[in-house]
Amino acid sequence: ITALRRKHPEWFQEDLAELFRLLQAGSISPVISGHEPLQNAVKVHRRIERADIEGKVVFDIAGV
């Protein structure tokens, strides 16, 4: 994907703009599995590898 993004950045800009439009319209909403402190990143990635998480995990960096 990185090589394709470098070759055709306009495709990705258009997609990102459309995603933000859909978010703003309320047509889509991300699934947030949970919030974790950044120091739990290794644990969270292990859970991702086991397909033990549905959605996204937000890392809290306030205490870093």
mmCIF file as gemmi writes it, N, C-alpha and C atoms, coordinates in Angstrom:
data_model
loop_
_atom_site.group_PDB
_atom_site.id
_atom_site.type_symbol
_atom_site.label_atom_id
_atom_site.label_alt_id
_atom_site.label_comp_id
_atom_site.label_asym_id
_atom_site.label_entity_id
_atom_site.label_seq_id
_atom_site.pdbx_PDB_ins_code
_atom_site.Cartn_x
_atom_site.Cartn_y
_atom_site.Cartn_z
_atom_site.occupancy
_atom_site.B_iso_or_equiv
_atom_site.pdbx_formal_charge
_atom_site.auth_seq_id
_atom_site.auth_asym_id
_atom_site.pdbx_PDB_model_num
ATOM 1 N N . ILE Axp A 1 ? 0.829 -1.197 0 1 0 ? 1 A 1
ATOM 2 C CA . ILE Axp A 1 ? 0 0 0 1 0 ? 1 A 1
ATOM 3 C C . ILE Axp A 1 ? 0.868 1.253 0 1 0 ? 1 A 1
ATOM 4 N N . THR Axp A 2 ? 1.985 1.218 0.712 1 0 ? 2 A 1
ATOM 5 C CA . THR Axp A 2 ? 2.844 2.407 0.79 1 0 ? 2 A 1
ATOM 6 C C . THR Axp A 2 ? 3.349 2.818 -0.582 1 0 ? 2 A 1
ATOM 7 N N . ALA Axp A 3 ? 3.792 1.845 -1.372 1 0 ? 3 A 1
ATOM 8 C CA . ALA Axp A 3 ? 4.287 2.168 -2.72 1 0 ? 3 A 1
ATOM 9 C C . ALA Axp A 3 ? 3.175 2.757 -3.576 1 0 ? 3 A 1
ATOM 10 N N . LEU Axp A 4 ? 1.987 2.204 -3.473 1 0 ? 4 A 1
ATOM 11 C CA . LEU Axp A 4 ? 0.851 2.71 -4.232 1 0 ? 4 A 1
ATOM 12 C C . LEU Axp A 4 ? 0.474 4.121 -3.783 1 0 ? 4 A 1
ATOM 13 N N . ARG Axp A 5 ? 0.546 4.358 -2.478 1 0 ? 5 A 1
ATOM 14 C CA . ARG Axp A 5 ? 0.243 5.696 -1.955 1 0 ? 5 A 1
ATOM 15 C C . ARG Axp A 5 ? 1.245 6.724 -2.454 1 0 ? 5 A 1
ATOM 16 N N . ARG Axp A 6 ? 2.496 6.315 -2.542 1 0 ? 6 A 1
ATOM 17 C CA . ARG Axp A 6 ? 3.519 7.237 -3.058 1 0 ? 6 A 1
ATOM 18 C C . ARG Axp A 6 ? 3.315 7.519 -4.545 1 0 ? 6 A 1
ATOM 19 N N . LYS Axp A 7 ? 2.872 6.509 -5.265 1 0 ? 7 A 1
ATOM 20 C CA . LYS Axp A 7 ? 2.682 6.658 -6.713 1 0 ? 7 A 1
ATOM 21 C C . LYS Axp A 7 ? 1.424 7.461 -7.043 1 0 ? 7 A 1
ATOM 22 N N . HIS Axp A 8 ? 0.376 7.278 -6.241 1 0 ? 8 A 1
ATOM 23 C CA . HIS Axp A 8 ? -0.907 7.941 -6.497 1 0 ? 8 A 1
ATOM 24 C C . HIS Axp A 8 ? -1.473 8.557 -5.214 1 0 ? 8 A 1
ATOM 25 N N . PRO Axp A 9 ? -0.806 9.57 -4.666 1 0 ? 9 A 1
ATOM 26 C CA . PRO Axp A 9 ? -1.29 10.135 -3.399 1 0 ? 9 A 1
ATOM 27 C C . PRO Axp A 9 ? -2.692 10.728 -3.508 1 0 ? 9 A 1
ATOM 28 N N . GLU Axp A 10 ? -3.075 11.174 -4.688 1 0 ? 10 A 1
ATOM 29 C CA . GLU Axp A 10 ? -4.403 11.767 -4.855 1 0 ? 10 A 1
ATOM 30 C C . GLU Axp A 10 ? -5.525 10.758 -4.574 1 0 ? 10 A 1
ATOM 31 N N . TRP Axp A 11 ? -5.284 9.474 -4.86 1 0 ? 11 A 1
ATOM 32 C CA . TRP Axp A 11 ? -6.294 8.454 -4.572 1 0 ? 11 A 1
ATOM 33 C C . TRP Axp A 11 ? -6.58 8.414 -3.08 1 0 ? 11 A 1
ATOM 34 N N . PHE Axp A 12 ? -5.513 8.446 -2.309 1 0 ? 12 A 1
ATOM 35 C CA . PHE Axp A 12 ? -5.659 8.344 -0.86 1 0 ? 12 A 1
ATOM 36 C C . PHE Axp A 12 ? -6.238 9.621 -0.266 1 0 ? 12 A 1
ATOM 37 N N . GLN Axp A 13 ? -5.894 10.757 -0.834 1 0 ? 13 A 1
ATOM 38 C CA . GLN Axp A 13 ? -6.462 12.023 -0.366 1 0 ? 13 A 1
ATOM 39 C C . GLN Axp A 13 ? -7.968 12.041 -0.605 1 0 ? 13 A 1
ATOM 40 N N . GLU Axp A 14 ? -8.386 11.558 -1.765 1 0 ? 14 A 1
ATOM 41 C CA . GLU Axp A 14 ? -9.814 11.501 -2.07 1 0 ? 14 A 1
ATOM 42 C C . GLU Axp A 14 ? -10.53 10.549 -1.116 1 0 ? 14 A 1
ATOM 43 N N . ASP Axp A 15 ? -9.929 9.387 -0.867 1 0 ? 15 A 1
ATOM 44 C CA . ASP Axp A 15 ? -10.535 8.414 0.045 1 0 ? 15 A 1
ATOM 45 C C . ASP Axp A 15 ? -10.65 8.98 1.46 1 0 ? 15 A 1
ATOM 46 N N . LEU Axp A 16 ? -9.595 9.627 1.931 1 0 ? 16 A 1
ATOM 47 C CA . LEU Axp A 16 ? -9.606 10.189 3.28 1 0 ? 16 A 1
ATOM 48 C C . LEU Axp A 16 ? -10.664 11.278 3.397 1 0 ? 16 A 1
ATOM 49 N N . ALA Axp A 17 ? -10.775 12.129 2.385 1 0 ? 17 A 1
ATOM 50 C CA . ALA Axp A 17 ? -11.792 13.177 2.399 1 0 ? 17 A 1
ATOM 51 C C . ALA Axp A 17 ? -13.19 12.557 2.449 1 0 ? 17 A 1
ATOM 52 N N . GLU Axp A 18 ? -13.413 11.499 1.695 1 0 ? 18 A 1
ATOM 53 C CA . GLU Axp A 18 ? -14.71 10.83 1.698 1 0 ? 18 A 1
ATOM 54 C C . GLU Axp A 18 ? -14.991 10.173 3.048 1 0 ? 18 A 1
ATOM 55 N N . LEU Axp A 19 ? -13.99 9.554 3.648 1 0 ? 19 A 1
ATOM 56 C CA . LEU Axp A 19 ? -14.176 8.962 4.97 1 0 ? 19 A 1
ATOM 57 C C . LEU Axp A 19 ? -14.576 10.011 6.001 1 0 ? 19 A 1
ATOM 58 N N . PHE Axp A 20 ? -13.914 11.167 5.983 1 0 ? 20 A 1
ATOM 59 C CA . PHE Axp A 20 ? -14.263 12.224 6.923 1 0 ? 20 A 1
ATOM 60 C C . PHE Axp A 20 ? -15.666 12.761 6.656 1 0 ? 20 A 1
ATOM 61 N N . ARG Axp A 21 ? -16.062 12.838 5.396 1 0 ? 21 A 1
ATOM 62 C CA . ARG Axp A 21 ? -17.406 13.284 5.053 1 0 ? 21 A 1
ATOM 63 C C . ARG Axp A 21 ? -18.442 12.305 5.618 1 0 ? 21 A 1
ATOM 64 N N . LEU Axp A 22 ? -18.184 11.004 5.445 1 0 ? 22 A 1
ATOM 65 C CA . LEU Axp A 22 ? -19.105 9.988 5.96 1 0 ? 22 A 1
ATOM 66 C C . LEU Axp A 22 ? -19.172 10.008 7.488 1 0 ? 22 A 1
ATOM 67 N N . LEU Axp A 23 ? -18.026 10.205 8.139 1 0 ? 23 A 1
ATOM 68 C CA . LEU Axp A 23 ? -18.009 10.314 9.607 1 0 ? 23 A 1
ATOM 69 C C . LEU Axp A 23 ? -18.832 11.505 10.07 1 0 ? 23 A 1
ATOM 70 N N . GLN Axp A 24 ? -18.623 12.643 9.414 1 0 ? 24 A 1
ATOM 71 C CA . GLN Axp A 24 ? -19.332 13.862 9.799 1 0 ? 24 A 1
ATOM 72 C C . GLN Axp A 24 ? -20.836 13.705 9.586 1 0 ? 24 A 1
ATOM 73 N N . ALA Axp A 25 ? -21.224 13.004 8.537 1 0 ? 25 A 1
ATOM 74 C CA . ALA Axp A 25 ? -22.643 12.799 8.244 1 0 ? 25 A 1
ATOM 75 C C . ALA Axp A 25 ? -23.27 11.752 9.16 1 0 ? 25 A 1
ATOM 76 N N . GLY Axp A 26 ? -22.445 11.018 9.888 1 0 ? 26 A 1
ATOM 77 C CA . GLY Axp A 26 ? -22.953 9.972 10.763 1 0 ? 26 A 1
ATOM 78 C C . GLY Axp A 26 ? -23.293 8.685 10.026 1 0 ? 26 A 1
ATOM 79 N N . SER Axp A 27 ? -22.829 8.572 8.783 1 0 ? 27 A 1
ATOM 80 C CA . SER Axp A 27 ? -23.104 7.38 7.981 1 0 ? 27 A 1
ATOM 81 C C . SER Axp A 27 ? -22.265 6.186 8.408 1 0 ? 27 A 1
ATOM 82 N N . ILE Axp A 28 ? -21.115 6.451 8.972 1 0 ? 28 A 1
ATOM 83 C CA . ILE Axp A 28 ? -20.247 5.393 9.481 1 0 ? 28 A 1
ATOM 84 C C . ILE Axp A 28 ? -19.76 5.805 10.86 1 0 ? 28 A 1
ATOM 85 N N . SER Axp A 29 ? -19.403 4.811 11.647 1 0 ? 29 A 1
ATOM 86 C CA . SER Axp A 29 ? -18.816 5.114 12.953 1 0 ? 29 A 1
ATOM 87 C C . SER Axp A 29 ? -17.802 4.022 13.274 1 0 ? 29 A 1
ATOM 88 N N . PRO Axp A 30 ? -16.621 4.417 13.707 1 0 ? 30 A 1
ATOM 89 C CA . PRO Axp A 30 ? -15.597 3.426 14.019 1 0 ? 30 A 1
ATOM 90 C C . PRO Axp A 30 ? -15.975 2.62 15.256 1 0 ? 30 A 1
ATOM 91 N N . VAL Axp A 31 ? -15.567 1.377 15.263 1 0 ? 31 A 1
ATOM 92 C CA . VAL Axp A 31 ? -15.791 0.519 16.425 1 0 ? 31 A 1
ATOM 93 C C . VAL Axp A 31 ? -14.554 0.622 17.309 1 0 ? 31 A 1
ATOM 94 N N . ILE Axp A 32 ? -14.728 1.156 18.493 1 0 ? 32 A 1
ATOM 95 C CA . ILE Axp A 32 ? -13.629 1.294 19.44 1 0 ? 32 A 1
ATOM 96 C C . ILE Axp A 32 ? -13.757 0.166 20.456 1 0 ? 32 A 1
ATOM 97 N N . SER Axp A 33 ? -12.768 -0.719 20.443 1 0 ? 33 A 1
ATOM 98 C CA . SER Axp A 33 ? -12.772 -1.87 21.342 1 0 ? 33 A 1
ATOM 99 C C . SER Axp A 33 ? -12.464 -1.448 22.771 1 0 ? 33 A 1
ATOM 100 N N . GLY Axp A 34 ? -11.626 -0.436 22.907 1 0 ? 34 A 1
ATOM 101 C CA . GLY Axp A 34 ? -11.282 0.013 24.25 1 0 ? 34 A 1
ATOM 102 C C . GLY Axp A 34 ? -10.152 1.019 24.246 1 0 ? 34 A 1
ATOM 103 N N . HIS Axp A 35 ? -9.825 1.487 25.433 1 0 ? 35 A 1
ATOM 104 C CA . HIS Axp A 35 ? -8.721 2.422 25.649 1 0 ? 35 A 1
ATOM 105 C C . HIS Axp A 35 ? -7.698 1.728 26.536 1 0 ? 35 A 1
ATOM 106 N N . GLU Axp A 36 ? -6.455 1.88 26.19 1 0 ? 36 A 1
ATOM 107 C CA . GLU Axp A 36 ? -5.37 1.253 26.96 1 0 ? 36 A 1
ATOM 108 C C . GLU Axp A 36 ? -4.246 2.254 27.142 1 0 ? 36 A 1
ATOM 109 N N . PRO Axp A 37 ? -3.542 2.185 28.263 1 0 ? 37 A 1
ATOM 110 C CA . PRO Axp A 37 ? -2.337 3.006 28.408 1 0 ? 37 A 1
ATOM 111 C C . PRO Axp A 37 ? -1.277 2.515 27.422 1 0 ? 37 A 1
ATOM 112 N N . LEU Axp A 38 ? -0.449 3.418 26.962 1 0 ? 38 A 1
ATOM 113 C CA . LEU Axp A 38 ? 0.56 3.084 25.955 1 0 ? 38 A 1
ATOM 114 C C . LEU Axp A 38 ? 1.471 1.95 26.41 1 0 ? 38 A 1
ATOM 115 N N . GLN Axp A 39 ? 1.73 1.849 27.697 1 0 ? 39 A 1
ATOM 116 C CA . GLN Axp A 39 ? 2.618 0.781 28.176 1 0 ? 39 A 1
ATOM 117 C C . GLN Axp A 39 ? 2.026 -0.616 27.969 1 0 ? 39 A 1
ATOM 118 N N . ASN Axp A 40 ? 0.743 -0.717 27.611 1 0 ? 40 A 1
ATOM 119 C CA . ASN Axp A 40 ? 0.125 -2.009 27.329 1 0 ? 40 A 1
ATOM 120 C C . ASN Axp A 40 ? 0.155 -2.358 25.836 1 0 ? 40 A 1
ATOM 121 N N . ALA Axp A 41 ? 0.926 -1.635 25.049 1 0 ? 41 A 1
ATOM 122 C CA . ALA Axp A 41 ? 0.935 -1.839 23.596 1 0 ? 41 A 1
ATOM 123 C C . ALA Axp A 41 ? 1.314 -3.269 23.209 1 0 ? 41 A 1
ATOM 124 N N . VAL Axp A 42 ? 2.294 -3.839 23.86 1 0 ? 42 A 1
ATOM 125 C CA . VAL Axp A 42 ? 2.717 -5.208 23.522 1 0 ? 42 A 1
ATOM 126 C C . VAL Axp A 42 ? 1.576 -6.181 23.787 1 0 ? 42 A 1
ATOM 127 N N . LYS Axp A 43 ? 0.929 -6.038 24.928 1 0 ? 43 A 1
ATOM 128 C CA . LYS Axp A 43 ? -0.198 -6.903 25.28 1 0 ? 43 A 1
ATOM 129 C C . LYS Axp A 43 ? -1.331 -6.771 24.257 1 0 ? 43 A 1
ATOM 130 N N . VAL Axp A 44 ? -1.62 -5.547 23.858 1 0 ? 44 A 1
ATOM 131 C CA . VAL Axp A 44 ? -2.693 -5.309 22.887 1 0 ? 44 A 1
ATOM 132 C C . VAL Axp A 44 ? -2.334 -5.919 21.535 1 0 ? 44 A 1
ATOM 133 N N . HIS Axp A 45 ? -1.099 -5.764 21.102 1 0 ? 45 A 1
ATOM 134 C CA . HIS Axp A 45 ? -0.693 -6.335 19.81 1 0 ? 45 A 1
ATOM 135 C C . HIS Axp A 45 ? -0.757 -7.86 19.824 1 0 ? 45 A 1
ATOM 136 N N . ARG Axp A 46 ? -0.458 -8.454 20.946 1 0 ? 46 A 1
ATOM 137 C CA . ARG Axp A 46 ? -0.605 -9.917 21.059 1 0 ? 46 A 1
ATOM 138 C C . ARG Axp A 46 ? -2.069 -10.324 20.92 1 0 ? 46 A 1
ATOM 139 N N . ARG Axp A 47 ? -2.954 -9.551 21.519 1 0 ? 47 A 1
ATOM 140 C CA . ARG Axp A 47 ? -4.388 -9.833 21.374 1 0 ? 47 A 1
ATOM 141 C C . ARG Axp A 47 ? -4.837 -9.65 19.93 1 0 ? 47 A 1
ATOM 142 N N . ILE Axp A 48 ? -4.307 -8.649 19.242 1 0 ? 48 A 1
ATOM 143 C CA . ILE Axp A 48 ? -4.641 -8.439 17.827 1 0 ? 48 A 1
ATOM 144 C C . ILE Axp A 48 ? -4.191 -9.628 17.005 1 0 ? 48 A 1
ATOM 145 N N . GLU Axp A 49 ? -2.982 -10.123 17.26 1 0 ? 49 A 1
ATOM 146 C CA . GLU Axp A 49 ? -2.465 -11.279 16.529 1 0 ? 49 A 1
ATOM 147 C C . GLU Axp A 49 ? -3.326 -12.521 16.737 1 0 ? 49 A 1
ATOM 148 N N . ARG Axp A 50 ? -3.945 -12.643 17.898 1 0 ? 50 A 1
ATOM 149 C CA . ARG Axp A 50 ? -4.817 -13.788 18.184 1 0 ? 50 A 1
ATOM 150 C C . ARG Axp A 50 ? -6.25 -13.544 17.706 1 0 ? 50 A 1
ATOM 151 N N . ALA Axp A 51 ? -6.484 -12.401 17.071 1 0 ? 51 A 1
ATOM 152 C CA . ALA Axp A 51 ? -7.828 -12.006 16.626 1 0 ? 51 A 1
ATOM 153 C C . ALA Axp A 51 ? -8.792 -11.946 17.813 1 0 ? 51 A 1
ATOM 154 N N . ASP Axp A 52 ? -8.276 -11.457 18.933 1 0 ? 52 A 1
ATOM 155 C CA . ASP Axp A 52 ? -9.026 -11.383 20.179 1 0 ? 52 A 1
ATOM 156 C C . ASP Axp A 52 ? -9.664 -10.007 20.384 1 0 ? 52 A 1
ATOM 157 N N . ILE Axp A 53 ? -9.528 -9.125 19.396 1 0 ? 53 A 1
ATOM 158 C CA . ILE Axp A 53 ? -10.044 -7.763 19.516 1 0 ? 53 A 1
ATOM 159 C C . ILE Axp A 53 ? -10.868 -7.446 18.28 1 0 ? 53 A 1
ATOM 160 N N . GLU Axp A 54 ? -12.065 -6.911 18.503 1 0 ? 54 A 1
ATOM 161 C CA . GLU Axp A 54 ? -12.883 -6.415 17.405 1 0 ? 54 A 1
ATOM 162 C C . GLU Axp A 54 ? -12.856 -4.901 17.464 1 0 ? 54 A 1
ATOM 163 N N . GLY Axp A 55 ? -12.531 -4.263 16.377 1 0 ? 55 A 1
ATOM 164 C CA . GLY Axp A 55 ? -12.483 -2.813 16.349 1 0 ? 55 A 1
ATOM 165 C C . GLY Axp A 55 ? -11.08 -2.302 16.613 1 0 ? 55 A 1
ATOM 166 N N . LYS Axp A 56 ? -11.019 -1.043 16.992 1 0 ? 56 A 1
ATOM 167 C CA . LYS Axp A 56 ? -9.747 -0.363 17.205 1 0 ? 56 A 1
ATOM 168 C C . LYS Axp A 56 ? -9.493 -0.172 18.698 1 0 ? 56 A 1
ATOM 169 N N . VAL Axp A 57 ? -8.233 -0.072 19.041 1 0 ? 57 A 1
ATOM 170 C CA . VAL Axp A 57 ? -7.838 0.236 20.415 1 0 ? 57 A 1
ATOM 171 C C . VAL Axp A 57 ? -7.192 1.611 20.394 1 0 ? 57 A 1
ATOM 172 N N . VAL Axp A 58 ? -7.647 2.462 21.293 1 0 ? 58 A 1
ATOM 173 C CA . VAL Axp A 58 ? -7.08 3.792 21.425 1 0 ? 58 A 1
ATOM 174 C C . VAL Axp A 58 ? -6.07 3.756 22.553 1 0 ? 58 A 1
ATOM 175 N N . PHE Axp A 59 ? -4.841 4.19 22.257 1 0 ? 59 A 1
ATOM 176 C CA . PHE Axp A 59 ? -3.799 4.234 23.286 1 0 ? 59 A 1
ATOM 177 C C . PHE Axp A 59 ? -3.804 5.612 23.941 1 0 ? 59 A 1
ATOM 178 N N . ASP Axp A 60 ? -3.918 5.608 25.256 1 0 ? 60 A 1
ATOM 179 C CA . ASP Axp A 60 ? -3.859 6.849 26.03 1 0 ? 60 A 1
ATOM 180 C C . ASP Axp A 60 ? -2.398 7.159 26.323 1 0 ? 60 A 1
ATOM 181 N N . ILE Axp A 61 ? -1.969 8.339 25.943 1 0 ? 61 A 1
ATOM 182 C CA . ILE Axp A 61 ? -0.56 8.71 26.122 1 0 ? 61 A 1
ATOM 183 C C . ILE Axp A 61 ? -0.391 9.792 27.18 1 0 ? 61 A 1
ATOM 184 N N . ALA Axp A 62 ? -1.43 10.08 27.943 1 0 ? 62 A 1
ATOM 185 C CA . ALA Axp A 62 ? -1.375 11.146 28.942 1 0 ? 62 A 1
ATOM 186 C C . ALA Axp A 62 ? -0.295 10.905 29.973 1 0 ? 62 A 1
ATOM 187 N N . GLY Axp A 63 ? -0.072 9.662 30.369 1 0 ? 63 A 1
ATOM 188 C CA . GLY Axp A 63 ? 0.885 9.383 31.42 1 0 ? 63 A 1
ATOM 189 C C . GLY Axp A 63 ? 2.297 9.146 30.929 1 0 ? 63 A 1
ATOM 190 N N . VAL Axp A 64 ? 2.522 9.3 29.634 1 0 ? 64 A 1
ATOM 191 C CA . VAL Axp A 64 ? 3.842 9.005 29.055 1 0 ? 64 A 1
ATOM 192 C C . VAL Axp A 64 ? 4.769 10.16 29.261 1 0 ? 64 A 1
